Amino acid sequence: MSETKDKIVELADHLLRVKGFNGFSYKDISDPLSLKNAAIHYHFPAKADLGVEVIDHELTKFAGQTKRWQSLPEDEQLEKLIGVFRKHCQDKNICLMGSLASDFETLSPEMRVKVQELGKRILAWLTGCLEQGRHNKRLHFKGEASDRALMIMTNLQSSLLMSRVLGPQVFNSISTQLMKDLKK
């Protein structure tokens, strides 16, 4: 990607996590980057094209993170995932999937497919991590790993929303309890 395109994607990612997809315009990108709207349209003719690029960037980043984590014990891999959410909490962001989920019905079909892909990839990785962690006796939980993965993800996503309202201690409480429940 070009430097300009990278900066556009980076700022759009931030705006998505803070304002939601429908909460920002190309003007919110062009002004801080000192660009004309036409420059953004050159790289992303439609806002949905920009949205797809942001999601693709997140998918690539997630794949790289999980690859780096794969040699760690499963409980440490989960701590790394929680660390990603902790960073979002500190930055007063919500996760990309959580942000896009609230706008899901208004997204283009291409963006909906990408949001679903993001959710499925995260849940598949988390399910595998949980299954392997239970097999290796590092993680303990009842029920299906896929159900537990859904519980963890929804708790992490909602903890970011609640932290916006009630403060970062909400995230800390939820993430600490999630790990305690898995290590019993």
C-alpha positions as CSV (number, residue, x, y, z in Angstrom):
1,M,0.0,0.0,0.0
2,S,1.1,3.6,-0.5
3,E,1.8,5.8,2.4
4,T,-1.3,7.9,1.8
5,K,-3.5,4.8,1.5
6,D,-2.0,3.4,4.8
7,K,-2.7,6.6,6.6
8,I,-6.3,6.6,5.3
9,V,-6.9,3.0,6.4
10,E,-5.3,3.7,9.8
11,L,-7.4,6.7,10.5
12,A,-10.6,5.0,9.2
13,D,-9.9,2.1,11.6
14,H,-9.6,4.5,14.5
15,L,-12.8,6.3,13.5
16,L,-14.7,3.0,13.1
17,R,-13.7,2.0,16.7
18,V,-14.7,5.3,18.1
19,K,-17.6,6.5,16.1
20,G,-18.9,3.5,14.2
21,F,-19.0,3.1,10.4
22,N,-21.9,5.4,9.9
23,G,-20.5,8.0,12.3
24,F,-17.7,9.3,10.1
25,S,-17.3,10.7,6.6
26,Y,-14.4,11.1,4.2
27,K,-14.2,14.7,5.5
28,D,-13.3,13.3,9.0
29,I,-10.3,11.6,7.2
30,S,-9.4,14.3,4.7
31,D,-9.1,17.2,7.2
32,P,-6.7,15.6,9.7
33,L,-4.6,14.2,6.9
34,S,-4.7,17.4,4.9
35,L,-6.1,15.7,1.8
36,K,-8.8,16.5,-0.6
37,N,-11.8,14.1,-0.5
38,A,-10.9,13.3,-4.1
39,A,-7.6,11.7,-2.9
40,I,-9.5,9.4,-0.6
41,H,-12.0,8.6,-3.4
42,Y,-9.0,7.8,-5.6
43,H,-8.0,5.0,-3.3
44,F,-11.5,4.0,-2.1
45,P,-14.2,5.0,-4.6
46,A,-16.9,4.1,-2.1
47,K,-16.9,4.1,1.7
48,A,-17.6,0.4,1.6
49,D,-14.3,-0.2,-0.2
50,L,-12.6,1.6,2.6
51,G,-14.5,-0.5,5.1
52,V,-13.5,-3.8,3.4
53,E,-9.8,-2.6,3.4
54,V,-10.0,-1.9,7.2
55,I,-11.4,-5.3,7.8
56,D,-8.8,-7.0,5.6
57,H,-6.1,-5.2,7.5
58,E,-7.5,-6.4,10.8
59,L,-7.7,-10.0,9.4
60,T,-4.0,-9.8,8.4
61,K,-3.0,-8.4,11.8
62,F,-5.0,-11.1,13.6
63,A,-3.4,-13.8,11.6
64,G,0.1,-12.4,12.4
65,Q,-0.6,-12.1,16.1
66,T,-2.0,-15.6,16.4
67,K,0.9,-17.0,14.5
68,R,3.4,-15.4,16.9
69,W,1.3,-16.7,19.8
70,Q,1.1,-20.3,18.6
71,S,4.2,-21.5,20.5
72,L,2.9,-20.2,23.8
73,P,0.8,-22.3,26.2
74,E,-2.9,-21.9,25.6
75,D,-3.6,-19.9,28.7
76,E,-0.8,-17.4,27.7
77,Q,-2.3,-17.2,24.2
78,L,-5.7,-16.2,25.8
79,E,-3.8,-13.6,27.9
80,K,-2.4,-12.2,24.7
81,L,-5.9,-11.9,23.2
82,I,-7.1,-10.2,26.3
83,G,-4.1,-7.9,26.1
84,V,-5.3,-6.8,22.6
85,F,-8.7,-5.9,24.2
86,R,-7.0,-4.2,27.1
87,K,-5.1,-1.9,24.7
88,H,-8.4,-1.0,23.1
89,C,-9.9,-0.3,26.5
90,Q,-6.9,2.0,27.4
91,D,-7.3,3.8,24.0
92,K,-11.1,4.1,24.7
93,N,-11.9,2.1,21.5
94,I,-14.2,-0.8,21.0
95,C,-13.2,-3.8,18.9
96,L,-13.7,-3.6,15.2
97,M,-16.2,-6.4,15.0
98,G,-18.2,-5.0,17.9
99,S,-18.3,-1.6,16.2
100,L,-19.3,-3.0,12.8
101,A,-21.9,-5.3,14.4
102,S,-24.0,-2.3,15.5
103,D,-24.0,-1.0,11.9
104,F,-24.3,-4.4,10.3
105,E,-27.8,-4.0,8.7
106,T,-26.7,-0.8,7.0
107,L,-23.4,-2.2,5.6
108,S,-22.9,-3.2,1.9
109,P,-23.1,-6.9,1.2
110,E,-19.3,-7.1,0.7
111,M,-18.7,-5.5,4.1
112,R,-21.2,-7.9,5.7
113,V,-19.4,-10.9,4.3
114,K,-16.1,-9.5,5.6
115,V,-17.5,-8.8,9.1
116,Q,-18.8,-12.4,9.2
117,E,-15.4,-13.7,8.0
118,L,-13.7,-11.7,10.8
119,G,-16.0,-13.1,13.4
120,K,-15.7,-16.7,12.1
121,R,-11.9,-16.5,12.0
122,I,-11.6,-15.2,15.6
123,L,-14.0,-17.7,16.9
124,A,-12.3,-20.6,15.1
125,W,-8.9,-19.6,16.5
126,L,-10.4,-19.2,20.0
127,T,-12.2,-22.5,19.8
128,G,-9.1,-24.3,18.8
129,C,-7.1,-22.6,21.5
130,L,-9.7,-23.6,24.1
131,E,-9.9,-27.2,22.9
132,Q,-6.1,-27.6,22.9
133,G,-5.8,-25.9,26.3
134,R,-8.4,-28.3,27.8
135,H,-6.6,-31.2,26.2
136,N,-3.3,-30.0,27.7
137,K,-5.0,-29.5,31.1
138,R,-4.1,-25.8,31.1
139,L,-7.8,-24.6,30.7
140,H,-10.8,-26.0,32.4
141,F,-14.4,-25.5,31.5
142,K,-17.7,-27.4,31.0
143,G,-19.4,-27.7,27.6
144,E,-18.3,-27.2,24.1
145,A,-15.2,-25.1,23.3
146,S,-17.1,-23.3,20.6
147,D,-19.8,-22.2,23.1
148,R,-17.1,-21.0,25.5
149,A,-15.4,-19.1,22.7
150,L,-18.7,-17.3,22.1
151,M,-19.0,-16.5,25.8
152,I,-15.4,-15.1,26.0
153,M,-15.8,-13.0,22.8
154,T,-19.1,-11.5,23.8
155,N,-17.8,-10.7,27.3
156,L,-14.7,-9.1,25.9
157,Q,-16.7,-7.0,23.4
158,S,-19.3,-5.9,25.9
159,S,-16.6,-5.1,28.5
160,L,-15.2,-2.5,26.1
161,L,-18.7,-0.9,25.8
162,M,-19.3,-1.0,29.5
163,S,-15.9,0.5,30.2
164,R,-16.8,3.5,28.1
165,V,-19.7,4.1,30.4
166,L,-18.4,2.9,33.8
167,G,-14.6,3.1,33.5
168,P,-11.8,0.7,32.7
169,Q,-12.2,-1.2,36.0
170,V,-15.1,-3.0,34.3
171,F,-12.8,-4.4,31.6
172,N,-10.3,-5.4,34.3
173,S,-13.0,-7.2,36.4
174,I,-14.4,-9.1,33.4
175,S,-11.1,-10.1,31.9
176,T,-9.7,-11.3,35.3
177,Q,-12.8,-13.3,36.0
178,L,-12.8,-14.9,32.5
179,M,-9.3,-16.2,33.1
180,K,-10.0,-17.3,36.7
181,D,-13.0,-19.3,35.4
182,L,-10.8,-21.1,32.8
183,K,-8.0,-21.9,35.2
184,K,-10.1,-23.6,38.0
